[in-house]
Amino acid sequence: MLPSTLSDVRLWAELKDGRRIEGESNIAKARGQIVAIGCTPANPPALPRALQAIQEADYIIMGPGSLYTSIVPNLLIPEIVSAIAQKRCRASTSATS
């Protein structure tokens, strides 16, 4: 496993009721519907080794973890999103395939 970035980033979420919550643990504890999520600084650079791992992967598995505080934050890094979008992997509907 590799981190998506080595930058010091702070996760934030905006809730339907207008609150803005900062910090992964605070977001996980907040009650309310998340309508937007992001990080500061915006667009952190990807770890080059993570990009290489995506290019070399047979499968890309997103998880386990909380959607908004473990999975989506990796997709806030534009280079990671681009690398995943360019990768062609074999589809599977089973963890044992």
FENDATA-V747302 format. One record per backbone hydrogen bond with DSSP energy under -1.0 kcal/mol. CO is the residue of the C=O (numbers start at 1). NH is the residue of the N-H. E is the energy in kcal/mol with one decimal. If there is no record, write none. Layout:
# FENDATA-V747302
co=CO nh=NH e=E
co=CO nh=NH e=E
This chain:
# FENDATA-V747302
co=4 nh=47 e=-2.7
co=7 nh=9 e=-1.1
co=10 nh=40 e=-2.3
co=11 nh=23 e=-3.4
co=12 nh=38 e=-2.4
co=13 nh=21 e=-3.0
co=14 nh=35 e=-3.0
co=14 nh=36 e=-1.4
co=15 nh=18 e=-2.4
co=19 nh=15 e=-3.1
co=21 nh=13 e=-2.6
co=23 nh=27 e=-2.4
co=24 nh=28 e=-2.2
co=25 nh=29 e=-1.3
co=26 nh=30 e=-1.4
co=33 nh=16 e=-2.8
co=36 nh=14 e=-2.7
co=38 nh=12 e=-2.7
co=40 nh=10 e=-2.4
co=47 nh=51 e=-1.8
co=48 nh=52 e=-2.2
co=49 nh=53 e=-2.2
co=50 nh=54 e=-2.0
co=51 nh=55 e=-2.1
co=52 nh=56 e=-1.9
co=66 nh=70 e=-2.2
co=66 nh=71 e=-1.9
co=67 nh=72 e=-3.1
co=71 nh=74 e=-1.1
co=72 nh=75 e=-1.9
co=73 nh=76 e=-1.4
co=77 nh=80 e=-1.2
co=77 nh=81 e=-1.9
co=78 nh=82 e=-2.5
co=79 nh=83 e=-2.2
co=80 nh=84 e=-2.4
co=81 nh=85 e=-2.6
co=82 nh=86 e=-1.9
co=94 nh=97 e=-1.2
